[in-house]
């Protein structure tokens, strides 16, 4: 249980035992992009360290991304329908077609705003879907996309959200997190672990197209004898997808 601060653990336990006199915050839709390139050592992904002052994921290493804005929905409605199945994408994103279009725009916009890289939104491929746990005060419903680094472009941090950025091999990022050198949120680590299975972007993309995407969320369960365990559940149905999960790290500024 050491992964969570005491107040978060109290909130998680209140929810698990039905004793909460408060309702979880409704998560906001968001998108993030694993920008990838191939190296002699395998895949590398572009990661940014968020500033300590950020309200969410302070000091954590993350992929470029952010929340869905109303303008994204407007621009998404204008995407060309030819040779693209937006209805199928919506099903994979557990949403409707209007928001699915907006999430593509959101992901591409955030990548350009935060890293200066311009891509075609329709080139994005969804690889995962995570929802911030119910005990957190700031919650997001995040779709993870992968994208090639386009020829002739090189990312660089923009704005004030990130204090540094690096190309990292997935294994290296995980090793640094295990050594306490960098901070990774649970969904970020899960995405990196998925990359470990692939040495080339083409095989990763093929795998992503075939992968079942469901909205996953950490939840605490309390047994009759008082013992507890974390599990990954389906956010929409509550179905347990994976049990006996290690306590996830905090998602908000408490981790700074």
C-alpha positions in Angstrom: 0.0 0.0 0.0 3.0 2.3 0.2 2.4 3.5 -3.3 -0.4 5.8 -2.2 -0.4 8.7 0.3 -2.5 8.2 3.4 -5.4 10.5 2.2 -5.7 8.7 -1.1 -5.7 5.3 0.6 -8.5 6.5 3.0 -10.6 7.6 0.0 -9.9 4.3 -1.8 -10.9 2.3 1.2 -14.1 4.4 1.7 -15.1 3.6 -1.9 -14.3 -0.1 -1.5 -16.4 -0.4 1.7 -19.3 1.7 0.5 -18.7 4.2 3.3 -17.8 7.2 1.1 -20.1 10.2 1.6 -18.7 11.8 -1.6 -18.9 10.9 -5.3 -15.9 10.3 -7.5 -15.1 13.2 -9.9 -16.2 12.6 -13.4 -13.0 12.0 -15.6 -12.3 14.3 -18.5 -11.5 12.9 -21.8 -7.9 13.2 -22.9 -5.3 11.8 -25.3 -1.6 11.1 -25.3 0.9 10.1 -28.0 3.8 7.7 -27.8 6.0 9.3 -30.5 8.3 6.6 -31.7 11.5 6.2 -33.7 13.7 3.2 -34.5 17.3 3.0 -33.3 20.0 0.3 -33.5 19.0 -0.8 -30.0 15.3 -1.0 -30.8 12.4 1.4 -30.3 12.7 4.7 -28.5 9.9 6.9 -27.3 9.8 10.7 -26.6 9.1 11.5 -23.0 8.8 14.7 -21.1 9.3 15.5 -17.4 6.4 17.6 -16.1 7.1 20.6 -13.9 6.8 20.3 -10.2 4.1 23.0 -10.3 1.7 21.0 -12.4 -1.6 20.0 -10.8 -1.6 16.6 -12.4 1.3 14.2 -12.7 3.8 16.7 -11.3 7.4 15.7 -11.8 6.4 12.5 -13.7 7.8 11.4 -17.0 4.9 11.3 -19.5 4.2 11.2 -23.2 2.9 14.5 -24.9 -0.8 14.8 -24.4 -3.7 16.7 -22.7 -7.4 17.0 -22.3 -10.0 17.2 -25.0 -11.1 20.7 -25.8 -14.4 21.8 -27.5 -12.4 23.1 -30.5 -11.1 19.5 -31.0 -14.6 18.3 -31.4 -15.4 21.0 -34.0 -12.2 20.3 -36.0 -12.8 16.5 -35.7 -16.2 16.9 -37.4 -14.3 18.2 -40.4 -12.0 15.2 -40.8 -12.2 13.5 -44.2 -14.3 10.3 -44.0 -12.7 8.6 -47.0 -10.8 5.4 -46.3 -11.2 5.8 -42.5 -13.7 3.9 -40.4 -14.6 6.4 -37.6 -17.4 4.2 -36.3 -14.9 1.3 -35.7 -12.5 3.7 -34.0 -15.3 5.0 -31.7 -15.9 1.4 -30.6 -12.3 0.9 -29.8 -12.2 4.2 -27.8 -15.4 3.3 -25.9 -17.1 6.5 -27.0 -19.2 7.9 -29.8 -18.0 8.9 -33.2 -18.0 12.6 -32.5 -15.7 12.3 -29.6 -13.5 9.7 -31.4 -12.8 12.3 -34.1 -12.1 14.9 -31.5 -9.6 12.7 -29.7 -7.6 12.3 -32.8 -7.5 16.0 -33.2 -6.7 16.4 -29.5 -3.7 14.0 -29.7 -2.2 15.6 -32.8 -2.8 19.1 -31.4 -1.1 18.3 -28.1 1.8 16.7 -29.8 2.4 19.9 -31.9 1.8 22.2 -28.9 4.1 20.3 -26.5 6.8 18.9 -28.8 6.5 20.8 -32.1 5.8 17.7 -34.2 3.1 17.8 -36.8 1.3 14.6 -37.9 -1.9 13.6 -39.7 -4.5 12.8 -37.0 -5.7 9.9 -39.0 -2.2 8.3 -38.8 -2.6 7.8 -35.1 -3.2 4.2 -33.8 -4.8 3.6 -30.4 -2.7 1.3 -28.2 -4.3 1.6 -24.7 -7.0 3.2 -22.6 -6.7 4.2 -18.9 -8.9 6.0 -16.5 -7.6 7.8 -13.4 -8.6 6.0 -10.2 -11.8 7.1 -8.5 -10.1 8.2 -5.3 -8.2 11.0 -7.2 -9.3 14.6 -7.1 -8.2 15.1 -10.8 -9.4 12.4 -13.1 -8.9 11.8 -16.8 -10.2 9.2 -19.3 -7.1 8.9 -21.5 -6.6 7.2 -24.8 -3.0 6.3 -25.7 -2.0 6.5 -29.3 1.2 5.7 -31.1 2.8 7.6 -34.0 5.9 7.5 -36.1 8.3 10.5 -35.9 7.9 12.1 -39.4 11.0 12.5 -41.5 12.6 15.9 -41.1 11.1 16.7 -37.8 12.7 16.7 -34.3 10.7 17.2 -31.2 11.6 19.8 -28.6 9.6 20.8 -25.5 7.4 23.9 -25.8 5.6 25.9 -23.2 5.9 25.6 -19.4 4.5 22.2 -18.7 7.7 20.3 -19.2 11.2 21.0 -17.7 13.1 18.5 -19.9 12.5 15.9 -22.6 14.4 12.8 -23.7 14.3 9.9 -26.1 14.1 6.8 -24.0 14.2 3.1 -24.7 11.2 1.5 -22.9 13.5 -0.8 -20.9 15.7 2.1 -19.9 12.7 4.2 -18.7 11.5 1.2 -16.6 14.9 0.6 -15.1 15.3 4.3 -14.1 11.8 4.2 -12.5 12.7 1.0 -10.6 15.8 2.7 -9.4 13.9 5.8 -8.2 15.6 8.0 -10.7 12.4 9.0 -12.6 8.7 8.9 -11.7 6.2 6.9 -13.9 2.5 6.8 -13.5 1.0 3.3 -13.7 -0.6 3.7 -17.2 2.7 5.2 -18.6 4.6 2.2 -17.3 2.0 -0.2 -18.8 2.4 1.5 -22.2 6.2 1.2 -21.9 6.0 -2.5 -21.0 3.9 -3.1 -24.1 6.6 -1.6 -26.2 9.1 -4.1 -24.8 7.6 -6.8 -27.0 8.5 -5.0 -30.3 11.7 -4.0 -32.0 10.1 -2.3 -35.0 7.3 0.2 -35.3 5.6 -1.8 -38.1 5.1 -4.8 -35.8 4.0 -2.6 -32.9 1.4 -1.0 -35.2 0.1 -4.4 -36.4 -0.1 -5.6 -32.8 -2.0 -2.4 -31.8 -4.6 -2.9 -34.6 -5.2 -6.4 -33.3 -5.2 -5.6 -29.6 -8.4 -5.5 -27.6 -8.7 -2.0 -26.2 -10.8 -1.5 -23.0 -10.9 1.3 -20.5 -8.8 0.1 -17.5 -8.7 1.6 -14.0 -7.1 0.7 -10.7 -9.5 0.0 -7.9 -9.0 -1.1 -4.3 -10.9 -4.2 -3.0 -11.5 -5.0 0.7 -12.2 -8.6 1.7 -14.4 -9.7 4.5 -11.4 -10.4 6.7 -10.2 -6.8 6.2 -7.4 -7.6 3.9 -7.1 -5.5 0.7 -5.8 -5.8 -2.8 -5.7 -3.6 -5.8 -7.1 -4.8 -9.1 -7.4 -3.5 -12.7 -11.1 -3.2 -13.6 -13.0 -2.3 -16.7 -14.0 1.3 -16.0 -17.4 1.0 -17.8 -18.5 -2.4 -16.4 -16.5 -2.9 -13.2 -15.3 -6.3 -14.4 -12.0 -7.3 -12.8 -9.4 -7.6 -15.6 -6.4 -8.3 -13.5 -6.1 -9.0 -9.7 -3.4 -8.7 -7.1 -1.9 -5.5 -8.7 0.8 -3.6 -6.8 -0.4 -0.3 -5.3 -0.3 2.4 -8.1 1.7 5.6 -7.5 -0.3 8.8 -6.8 -1.5 10.6 -9.9 -1.7 14.2 -8.8 0.5 16.9 -7.4 1.0 14.9 -4.2 3.7 13.0 -5.9 5.9 16.2 -6.5 
